[in-house]
Structure formats: C-alpha cells, structure tokens
Amino acid sequence: MIHGKLSDSGRIESLHPSMKVLFDYVKSHDFSTIPLGRIEIDGDNLFINYSEVKGMSREDQMLEFHRCYMDVHIPFAHEIWGWKATSDLRHLAEEYDAEKDFALSDDCPASFTDVYPGEFVVAYPEDAHAPNIAPYDFRKLVAKIKL
C-alpha cells in the first residue's frame, strides 16, 4: 500500500505506465463539474469509478482485495482506511470472483490510516483494504489499473 499526497505523485508515477496518465488526468479536471459514473481513460486497462460511497463504521466495513487490478483511491472527504496483508487473511466472507476481480474478508485490519482530500492510496493485490470508513457518505474516485 502506498499513501501519499497528489502533489507528490511524481515519485510513484514510474511504478506502472498508467500511473502518470491517471494522475495527470486527475490533476487537470474539476470533478465538481463531472457527473458520477465510470470515466474511461484506456478501456479496461485504466478507468475511474467516480461515486458517492456510503460511510461505514470500522466494525461494519470488511476487507476487500483484488488480483488483476490495483486500486488508486482519491477521496473528496476525510476517510479512514483499514489494511491487512492479503497473505495474512484467515477467513473469506465472500470467495474471490474472477469476473468482478473482488473478494471480501471479515478479518480485522492490522492497521488503520487517515486519508484526507488531496491525498491518495494505492492498493496492490497484496493489500487487503477496508476503505470508506467515515460517519457520512462522500464522493471519491477509485481508479482501476490493470496489472
């Protein structure tokens, strides 16, 4: 997992060819004027899900993980993120669905971190994550980068 400021994204843009494309797009658009929904950048190789997410409690939010995509979460409000190494997960609440590239675990996160507007979090397949922990609903971008 990588947690950083959008203004410092240049340091990680070399980690994947789509990273610079993504951060250039995010920094050059005013999302207050863009409707919610899927934003196509490079087909299924790079796209953004722009949505209003339901805030969840730490107790109710489960860990999720993916195998074919890395996630880049960019919130427009403060959220808390739970994290645990995917290799340390002991119990799946929902088996991995290859078509959706998604699985859930009801294990407890090993750690939590605060994520603020102007920041991002990158979750690789080895990063089980419990995002959207907040006492309110809020808008965010979740970019999907195919590995």
N, C-alpha and C positions, 0 to 999 in steps of 0.2 A: 504494500500500500504506500502511496505517495500522497502527502498532504502539503499543499503549498498555496502561494498567492498567485493570482492570474498575472500580476505584473512581473513575476519571476518565472513564468512558464518556459522561457527560453532555455533554461538549464535542462529541462527534461524533453524538449521537442525532438531531440535526436534519438530517443528511445524507440520510436516507431515512426515510419514515414507519414502516417496520418496525423500525428500529434500537432505538428506545425500548422497543417491545414485546419484542424479543429480550432486551435487557439487563435489563429488569425481570423477565422470566421466569428468566433465568439466576441473577440475584441472589436470587431468592425460593425457589429449590428446592435441596434437598440431593440431589445426584446420586449419593451413595453408597447411596441407597435406591431409585433409579430403575433399572429394567432397561435394558440396552443395546438399541439399536434406533432406529427413526425416531420422533421426537417431533413430532407435528402441532401447529402453533400456528395457522397460517392456510392450511391446504391446501398447494398448490404455491407459494403466494406467500411463505411463511415456514415452514420446518421445520428441525429439528435432527437430524443423524445423530450419535448417541451410540455410540461404538465403541471397541474396543481395536485400536489400529493397530500394525503391525509397524514397529519401528525400523529405519531404513535408514542405510547409510553415505552420505557426500557423493558418493562415486563412483557408487553404485548408484541413488540417487534421481533421477528425472527431473523436469524442469519440467512442470507442468500449467497449463492455463488454461481459462477458461470464457467464454462470450459472453453468456448470458442471465441468469446469476446472479452475485451477489457472494458470496464466502465470508467467514464470520467464524469463525476457528479459536480455540478456547479449550482449551489443554492442561491436563491434571492432573499433568503431569511436565515437566521441562525438555526442550525440543526445540530444534533449530536449523532455521532456515528459509533456503533459498536463494531469490533473487529475480533476475529479469531482465525488462525491459520486453518485453511481448508483441510490440511493433513491431520489436524488435531480434532476434527469433528468426530463425535462419537455416535450421534443419533440423527438420522434424517427424518424430518417430519413430512417431507414430500420428496420422492425419488427424483433423480435427475431426469429432465425431459429434454431430449436432444433437439427436438423441433423448436422448443422455446429457449433452449440453452439456459436452463434455470433449475435450481433445486433449493429446498429450504431445510434448515436445521433448527431445532429448538434448543440446541446447546446454549449455554450462557456465553456472551462475548468475553474474551480475555482482557479487553481494554476498551475504553471509550475516549473519544476526542471531540472537541467542539469545532464546528466548521461554520464560518461566517460568510456573508456576502463578500464577493471579491476574492474568494478562495476556491480551491478545487480539491477533489480527492480522486486518485486513480486507484481502482481496484483490479488487480490481476486475478486470474483463475485461482491462485493460491491464497487469495484474500477473501474469506467469507466475511460478509459485511451486513450490518443492520443499520441502514440509513433511515432518515425521516423521523428521527426521534425529536419531537417538539410538541408543545402543548397547543399547537394551532396548525391549520392547513397552510401550505405555502407553495409558491411556484419554484420550479427548478429545472435545470437542464440535466439530462442523463445522456451523454454521448456513448455510443457503442462503436468500438473499434475492433474489427475482425482481426484475429491473430493468425 
